Amino acid sequence: MRKRSAKLVVTPVAIAAVIAPRFNRLDSISEDGLDALFREVVLTRDRFTCQRCGSRVSDNLEAAHLIGRKATPTRWMSANGVCCCWSCHRTWAETRKAEFEAWNRARLGNDRYDLLVRLAATTQLRDMAFLERSRDELRQELEALEKRDGRRSW
């Protein structure tokens, strides 16, 4: 019996997934879209450089959250993120939490870091208004950063 090869099904959704510009992903009002926009803002702000080791390998960079992603009020606040390479994110931010916190307190200042902690402890509904506000704030910040750098990411 001859083995059949899988047929490629081309649908509008499949085409859009391949050719859609990054703007569509960054403009999305979904948690995944906001995560992508948060990452773009944090990496742009930190000039695509790991803030611990100085690595600039772009496909290896991540936006590490100072306060975990489960904290809705601060999840998409750029002040709650720092650019780290994959290695530093795993070995420093996730396993050496006390050292990571101390470094972030020094970087942000105790008052600002404590404010993030207090905000993270508040209750925030993930309703459409909150998602839209988060998206709009991140987009405004990204535009300002792109003006600073004289570039446009999308």
C-alpha positions, 0 to 999 in steps of 0.5 A: 500500500502506497503511503499518502503524503499529507495535503497542505490545506490553505485557508485564509487563517493559515495564510494570515498566520504566515503573512500577517505583519507583526503589528497585528500580533502586537495590536491584539487585545488578548493575553498572548497579544499583550504578552508580545507587546509587553516583550517588545516594550521591555526589550526595546526599552533595554536596547535588546541587551540582557541586563545581567550579562550584556548578551545581545543575541536577539533570538535568545532575549526574553522579558522577565517579570520582576513580579510573576505573571499571575499578578494581573495588575502588574502583568503588563506594566513595563516597570515590571519587566527586564530584558534577560537572555534565556540563560540569565532568566532561568538561572537568575530570575527563576532560581535565585529569586532573592538575588533577583529581587535585590538587584531589581530593588537597587535598579528601581529603588525601594519605593518603586519596587515596593509600589509594584509589590503593593499593586500586584497584591491588589485585585484587578479584573481581566475585563476588556476595559483593562486589557484595552487600557493595558494595550494602549499604555504599552503601545504609547510607551513603545511609540515613545521608545521608537522615537527615542531610537529613531526606528519603528518596530512594525 
